[in-house]
Amino acid sequence: MSRFSEPPDPAFDEINRSLDVDRRLWPYDVRQSRAHVRMLAAREIIPAADADAILAALDTVHAELAGDRFPFEESDEDIHMAIERRVTELAGPAGARMHTGRSRNDQVATDLVLYTREAAAETVLRIEGLMGALLEAAREGTGVTLPGYTHLQRAQPVFLAHHLLAYFWMLGRDRERFRFVEAQCSVLPLGAGALAGVNFDTNRRMVAEELGFEAVAPNSLDAVSNRDFVLDYISAAATCATHLSRLGAELVLWSSQEFGFVELPDAWTSGSSLMPQKKNPDAAELLRAKAPRVAGDLASLHGVIHALPLAYNKDLQEDKEYLFDAADTLALSLAAAQGMIEGATFDAERMAEAAADEMIAATDLADLLVTRGVPFREAHAAIAGLVRVATDSGRTLSELSDEELLAQSEHLDGQARELLRRESWTASKVSEGGTSPDRVAEQLEAAARLLG
């Protein structure tokens, strides 16, 4: 007998059904059910013979799902109900005991935290793969100079290694964020029941130990309604995807004919349907586009959880779609970024040519005046005047006469001309974290240690 006097409306069935999204949770649901049933038998809540029958049925279910042979039915609302139905078909009346002492609320939360923990660990490995590719490219680019940019205007020269390592350190922070997510997935929700606990003397810590959790959730209301770990994952993914979008943007610029700093591998580019000469940096462009998608997943889930009263609400069914999309999108983005960096060919000559622009030595000239007692703001103004004289006359700084240099400052003597030799521009950046050869070498060593 049912609580309801009429069947659900077909449209309600459709909006309520989540099987197409949550079926990928099946490995975690089977694992959880095994641990739960073993605990029930150990506490003598269900007979041992029934537990054996259920576990045998779960083995069959696992094989069917892994082999894409599972007999789904139209009535299967979600993966959890589908598995329970199939277990009951295989184990008979014993199968109906599998759900003793748990609710779909704590069951779903447990499946989700198992998935998120594994997804975070896998994301750490993917990030480390890209970090390794960047480190190797940086090692090969230690002697290559290019302009560093602010406002997309040539600013000061840096080594290619220094530039690539900036992304390495970004990703290092991303890795720590996902390690934090793993730590947030160390508490077991199962055993909380629907919201208030269960009426059986269960052993939650036995289940926690089998499933690899460090502790059990101390509050049943929080256990079934907590999705902080999902927000943490998507937040980390959004930040990481944003970092990748910056890398993608630079690869798009650098691979253009106007820059010509890099040629991307054929495997990560495409041609034009009309123009046969084109080699489009599509993968790099998509890194830019994927970042707001993941950020949208985060904003959407915040919207779902916003103002939800305790404890479980059906709104939380939407969490999985955003989590899965963020995880899948980030995995593809990291693979694309790693593939492009590993196959990229950097044009050292073209970079060096761009870095030879004497105007980017202006800060060095200002610093020279500072070492001679000129206040920095006065030095800045003097060199700005010098730059204006050069640009207005269509000359480089080194083409200006001694009289023109001295007209801006009495301290702009022969040593100032020495500073216009580009070899000195990077060598002088000796502060910790700077782009001088010794400091870049330190960074490379530190990066290798961090990656381990």
C-alpha positions in Angstrom: 0.0 0.0 0.0 1.3 3.5 -0.8 0.9 6.7 1.1 -0.4 8.3 -2.2 -3.8 7.8 -3.8 -2.7 8.6 -7.4 0.4 8.0 -9.4 3.0 10.7 -10.0 2.4 13.0 -12.9 4.8 12.1 -15.9 6.3 15.6 -15.7 7.0 15.1 -12.0 8.7 11.8 -12.8 10.9 13.5 -15.3 11.9 16.4 -13.0 12.4 14.1 -10.1 14.5 11.5 -12.0 18.3 11.9 -11.6 19.5 8.6 -13.0 21.1 10.0 -16.1 23.3 12.3 -13.9 24.0 10.2 -10.8 24.6 6.8 -12.4 28.3 7.5 -12.4 28.2 7.2 -8.6 27.6 3.5 -8.9 31.1 2.4 -7.8 30.8 4.4 -4.6 27.2 3.2 -3.9 28.3 -0.4 -4.2 31.3 0.1 -2.0 29.2 1.9 0.6 26.5 -0.8 0.5 29.1 -3.5 1.1 30.5 -1.8 4.1 27.1 -1.0 5.5 25.8 -4.6 5.1 29.0 -6.0 6.8 28.4 -3.6 9.7 24.8 -4.6 10.0 25.7 -8.3 10.2 28.5 -7.6 12.6 26.1 -5.8 14.9 23.5 -8.6 14.4 21.0 -6.1 13.0 20.5 -8.4 10.0 21.2 -12.2 9.8 24.6 -13.2 8.6 23.0 -15.4 5.9 21.1 -12.4 4.5 24.2 -10.3 4.5 26.0 -13.0 2.5 23.2 -13.1 0.0 23.2 -9.3 -0.3 27.0 -9.2 -0.7 26.9 -11.8 -3.5 24.2 -9.8 -5.2 26.3 -6.7 -5.0 29.2 -8.6 -6.6 26.8 -9.4 -9.5 25.6 -5.8 -9.7 29.2 -4.5 -9.8 30.0 -6.8 -12.6 26.9 -5.8 -14.6 27.5 -2.1 -14.1 31.2 -2.4 -14.9 30.4 -4.4 -18.1 27.6 -2.0 -19.1 25.1 -4.9 -18.8 23.0 -3.6 -15.9 19.3 -4.0 -16.6 18.0 -0.5 -15.9 14.2 0.0 -15.8 12.0 3.1 -16.5 11.0 3.0 -12.8 14.5 3.6 -11.6 14.5 7.1 -10.2 18.2 7.2 -9.4 21.3 4.9 -9.3 20.7 4.2 -5.6 17.2 2.9 -6.1 18.2 1.0 -9.2 20.9 -0.9 -7.3 18.6 -1.7 -4.4 16.0 -3.0 -6.8 18.5 -5.2 -8.6 19.9 -6.5 -5.4 16.5 -7.5 -4.2 15.8 -9.2 -7.5 19.0 -11.2 -7.1 19.0 -11.9 -3.3 15.2 -12.3 -2.8 13.7 -11.2 0.5 17.2 -10.8 2.0 17.8 -7.9 -0.5 15.1 -5.9 1.2 17.2 -5.7 4.3 20.1 -3.9 2.7 18.7 -0.5 3.4 18.2 -1.1 7.1 19.6 1.6 9.2 20.2 4.2 6.5 18.3 6.8 4.4 18.8 7.9 0.9 19.8 11.2 2.5 22.9 9.9 4.2 23.5 7.3 1.5 23.7 10.0 -1.3 25.9 12.2 0.9 28.3 9.4 1.4 28.5 8.5 -2.3 29.1 12.1 -3.1 31.9 12.6 -0.6 33.6 9.4 -1.8 33.4 10.6 -5.4 34.7 14.1 -4.4 37.6 12.7 -2.4 38.7 10.6 -5.4 38.1 13.4 -7.9 40.3 15.7 -5.8 43.1 13.2 -5.6 42.9 12.7 -9.4 43.0 16.4 -10.0 46.1 16.7 -7.9 47.8 14.2 -10.2 46.7 16.1 -13.3 47.9 19.4 -11.9 51.3 17.8 -11.1 51.5 16.6 -14.7 51.1 20.2 -16.0 53.5 21.5 -13.3 56.1 18.9 -14.6 55.6 20.0 -18.2 56.0 23.7 -17.2 59.1 22.9 -15.2 60.7 21.0 -18.1 59.9 23.9 -20.5 61.3 26.4 -18.0 64.6 24.4 -17.8 64.9 24.5 -21.6 64.1 28.3 -21.5 66.7 29.4 -19.0 68.7 31.5 -21.5 65.8 32.8 -23.5 64.7 36.4 -22.9 61.4 38.0 -23.8 59.6 41.1 -22.8 57.5 41.0 -19.7 54.3 42.9 -20.1 52.0 45.1 -18.1 48.8 46.4 -19.7 50.0 44.2 -22.6 52.7 46.8 -23.2 56.4 45.9 -23.2 57.6 46.6 -19.6 60.8 44.8 -18.6 62.7 41.8 -20.0 62.5 38.4 -18.2 63.7 35.0 -18.9 61.2 32.5 -20.5 61.9 30.2 -17.6 60.9 33.0 -15.2 57.7 33.5 -17.1 56.7 29.9 -17.3 57.5 29.3 -13.6 54.9 32.0 -12.7 52.3 29.4 -13.9 54.1 26.7 -12.0 53.6 28.5 -8.7 50.0 29.3 -9.5 49.4 25.6 -10.0 51.2 24.8 -6.8 48.6 26.8 -5.0 45.9 25.0 -6.9 47.3 21.7 -5.8 47.1 22.7 -2.2 43.5 23.7 -2.6 42.6 20.3 -3.9 44.6 18.7 -1.1 42.4 20.7 1.3 39.3 19.3 -0.5 40.6 15.8 0.2 41.0 16.7 3.8 37.4 18.0 3.9 36.2 14.6 2.6 37.5 12.7 5.6 34.3 12.6 7.6 31.7 9.9 7.1 28.0 11.0 6.8 26.5 7.5 6.7 24.7 6.6 9.9 22.9 9.9 10.2 19.8 8.5 8.7 17.3 10.9 7.2 18.3 13.7 9.6 18.1 12.5 13.3 20.2 9.3 13.4 18.8 5.7 13.3 17.0 3.4 15.7 19.7 0.8 15.6 23.0 0.4 17.6 25.1 0.7 14.5 28.9 0.9 14.4 29.6 4.0 12.2 33.3 3.8 12.9 33.5 0.3 11.5 32.0 1.6 8.2 34.3 4.7 8.3 37.4 2.5 8.7 36.4 0.3 5.7 35.7 3.2 3.5 38.8 5.1 4.5 37.3 7.9 6.5 39.1 9.4 9.5 36.0 10.3 11.5 32.2 10.2 11.5 30.1 13.3 11.2 29.3 14.4 14.7 25.9 15.9 13.9 23.2 14.1 11.9 21.5 17.2 10.6 24.7 18.6 9.3 25.8 15.2 7.9 22.9 14.9 5.5 22.8 18.6 4.5 26.5 19.3 4.2 27.8 20.1 0.7 30.7 22.3 1.7 33.1 19.8 0.3 31.4 20.1 -3.1 31.6 23.9 -2.9 35.3 23.5 -1.9 36.0 21.3 -4.9 34.2 23.5 -7.4 35.8 26.6 -5.9 39.3 25.1 -6.3 38.4 24.1 -9.8 37.2 27.6 -10.7 40.4 29.1 -9.5 42.5 26.5 -11.3 40.5 27.0 -14.5 41.0 30.7 -14.2 44.8 30.2 -14.1 44.6 28.0 -17.1 42.6 30.7 -18.9 45.5 33.1 -18.4 47.9 30.6 -19.8 45.6 30.0 -22.7 45.3 33.7 -23.4 49.1 34.1 -23.6 49.4 31.1 -25.8 46.9 32.6 -28.2 48.8 35.9 -28.3 52.2 34.3 -28.5 51.3 32.0 -31.3 49.9 34.8 -33.5 52.1 36.1 -36.3 52.2 39.5 -34.6 54.1 37.9 -31.6 55.5 34.8 -33.2 56.9 33.6 -29.8 55.6 30.0 -30.0 54.3 27.4 -32.4 51.7 25.1 -30.8 51.7 21.4 -31.7 49.5 20.3 -34.5 47.7 17.9 -32.2 46.2 20.8 -30.2 45.4 23.2 -33.1 43.0 23.2 -36.0 42.7 24.5 -39.5 40.1 26.8 -41.1 37.2 25.6 -43.1 37.9 28.3 -45.7 41.5 29.6 -45.3 44.0 26.8 -45.9 46.9 28.8 -44.4 45.4 29.0 -40.9 46.6 27.2 -37.8 44.2 28.1 -35.1 45.0 27.8 -31.4 41.6 26.4 -30.6 42.6 24.5 -27.5 44.2 27.5 -26.0 41.1 29.6 -26.8 38.9 27.0 -25.1 41.0 27.3 -22.0 39.7 30.8 -21.8 36.1 29.8 -22.4 36.1 26.9 -19.9 37.0 29.1 -16.9 33.7 31.0 -16.7 31.8 27.7 -17.2 33.4 26.3 -14.1 32.9 29.6 -12.2 29.2 29.3 -13.3 29.0 25.9 -11.7 30.2 27.4 -8.5 27.8 30.3 -8.6 24.9 27.9 -9.5 25.6 25.6 -6.5 25.9 28.5 -4.2 22.5 29.5 -5.5 21.1 26.0 -4.8 22.4 25.8 -1.3 21.7 29.5 -0.5 19.0 29.8 2.3 18.2 26.1 2.4 16.6 25.2 5.7 18.0 22.1 7.5 18.2 19.3 6.8 17.9 17.6 3.4 15.9 19.2 0.6 15.4 17.9 -2.9 17.2 21.0 -4.2 20.4 19.2 -3.3 19.8 16.7 -6.1 21.2 19.4 -8.4 24.6 19.4 -6.7 25.9 16.5 -8.7 25.4 18.0 -12.1 27.6 21.1 -11.2 30.2 18.9 -9.5 30.5 16.5 -12.4 30.7 19.3 -14.9 33.4 21.1 -13.0 35.5 18.0 -12.6 35.1 16.9 -16.2 35.8 20.4 -17.6 38.9 20.9 -15.4 40.3 17.4 -16.3 40.0 18.3 -20.1 41.5 21.7 -19.6 44.5 20.4 -17.6 45.1 17.7 -20.3 44.9 20.4 -23.1 47.3 22.7 -21.2 49.8 20.0 -20.6 49.7 18.8 -24.2 50.3 22.3 -25.5 53.2 23.0 -23.2 54.8 19.6 -23.9 54.6 20.1 -27.6 55.2 23.9 -27.8 58.2 25.2 -29.8 59.4 28.5 -28.5 61.1 30.9 -30.9 64.1 32.1 -28.9 65.2 34.5 -31.7 61.9 36.2 -32.0 61.5 36.6 -28.3 65.1 38.0 -28.0 64.4 40.4 -30.8 61.3 41.7 -29.0 63.2 41.9 -25.7 65.9 44.0 -27.4 63.6 47.0 -27.4 65.7 49.6 -25.6 62.7 51.3 -24.1 62.3 48.5 -21.7 65.6 49.6 -20.1 64.0 52.8 -18.9 63.5 51.5 -15.3 67.2 50.5 -15.2 68.2 54.1 -16.1 65.9 55.5 -13.5 67.4 53.2 -10.9 70.9 54.3 -11.9 69.9 57.9 -11.1 68.6 56.7 -7.7 72.0 55.1 -6.9 73.5 58.5 -7.5 71.2 60.2 -5.0 68.4 61.4 -7.2 64.9 60.8 -5.5 63.1 58.1 -7.5 60.2 60.4 -8.6 62.7 62.9 -10.0 64.6 60.1 -11.7 61.3 58.7 -13.1 60.5 62.1 -14.6 64.0 62.6 -16.1 63.9 59.2 -17.9 60.3 59.8 -19.0 61.5 63.0 -20.6 64.4 61.1 -22.3 61.9 58.6 -23.7 59.8 61.3 -25.1 62.8 62.9 -26.8 63.6 59.5 -28.4 60.1 58.7 -29.5 59.4 62.2 -30.8 62.5 62.0 -33.0 62.0 58.4 -34.0 65.3 57.2 -32.4 66.3 54.6 -29.9 67.7 55.7 -26.5 71.2 54.7 -27.5 71.0 57.0 -30.6 70.5 60.1 -28.5 73.6 62.3 -28.1 75.5 62.8 -24.9 74.1 66.4 -24.8 70.5 65.1 -25.0 71.1 62.6 -22.2 72.8 65.3 -19.9 69.9 67.7 -20.7 67.6 65.4 -18.7 70.1 64.7 -15.9 73.7 65.5 -15.2 74.0 61.8 -14.0 73.2 60.3 -17.4 76.9 59.8 -18.4 78.7 56.9 -20.1 77.6 54.4 -17.5 74.0 55.1 -18.6 75.0 54.0 -22.1 76.4 50.8 -20.7 73.0 50.0 -19.2 71.5 50.1 -22.7 73.3 46.8 -23.4 70.5 44.3 -23.0 72.6 41.7 -21.3 72.5 43.8 -18.2 68.7 44.2 -18.0 68.0 40.7 -16.6 71.2 40.3 -14.7 70.5 43.3 -12.6 67.2 41.9 -11.2 68.9 40.3 -8.2 66.2 40.5 -5.6 64.8 37.3 -4.3 62.2 36.0 -6.8 63.6 38.2 -9.5 64.6 37.2 -13.1 68.4 37.3 -12.8 70.1 34.1 -13.8 71.0 33.1 -10.3 67.5 33.8 -9.0 65.9 31.8 -11.8 68.2 29.0 -11.0 67.0 29.1 -7.4 63.4 29.0 -8.6 64.1 26.0 -10.7 65.6 24.2 -7.8 62.7 25.2 -5.5 60.2 24.1 -8.1 61.8 20.7 -8.5 61.7 20.2 -4.7 58.1 21.2 -4.5 57.1 18.8 -7.3 59.2 16.1 -5.5 
